[in-house]
Amino acid sequence: MKKLGLLLLFQLTVWGAFAQDTSLTKTKFVVGVSGPELLHLGVGVDVTTYNQLGVTVGVGPTWGGVWPTINAEHRLYFGKLQPATNRRKFFFRQGATYYTAGDEGAGVLSLGIDLRSKKANKGWTIDAGYFLFIPVDEDRYRKSFPALRFQYYSYFKKA
């Protein structure tokens, strides 16, 4: 529970700092499905054309219940700047997932791409990589899995 509190405090502090700067451009709503984040929804904040921070909450079905998660991520964008979106298309993602029902979490590293929709400020994200359950025991290879994520995103309109 202490880890969860620290994660939420960090995210609120970061968002509070970014809310003070009106030159920061966009916030987006995301909904998706993935391993280890499960079925999730959340928000992402474009810090620069290179960086994005995000937080999501998720649930996954289990035998007789649900498996809730809280996730935080950082994306580092690279590649050629896209003139239509003013952002780079490819990204490297680092993420952390906390499973609130237990004492486990997961760390995620992945590579991905943002695919624009025909509608302005909407699109799809696909990324693939690797996640590792934490805490790691002596046989860490049994606790690591491929990570695959699909997300739909929609940017909030700037007032």
URZI-V752396 format. One record per helix or strand of 3 or more residues. SS is the DSSP state (A for helix, B for strand). FROM is the first residue (numbers start at 1). TO is the last residue. If there is no record, write none. Layout:
ss = (SS	SS)
from = (FROM	FROM)
to = (TO	TO)
//
This chain:
ss = (A	B	B	B	B	B	B	B	A	B)
from = (2	27	38	51	69	87	105	122	140	144)
to = (19	35	46	59	82	99	116	134	143	155)
//
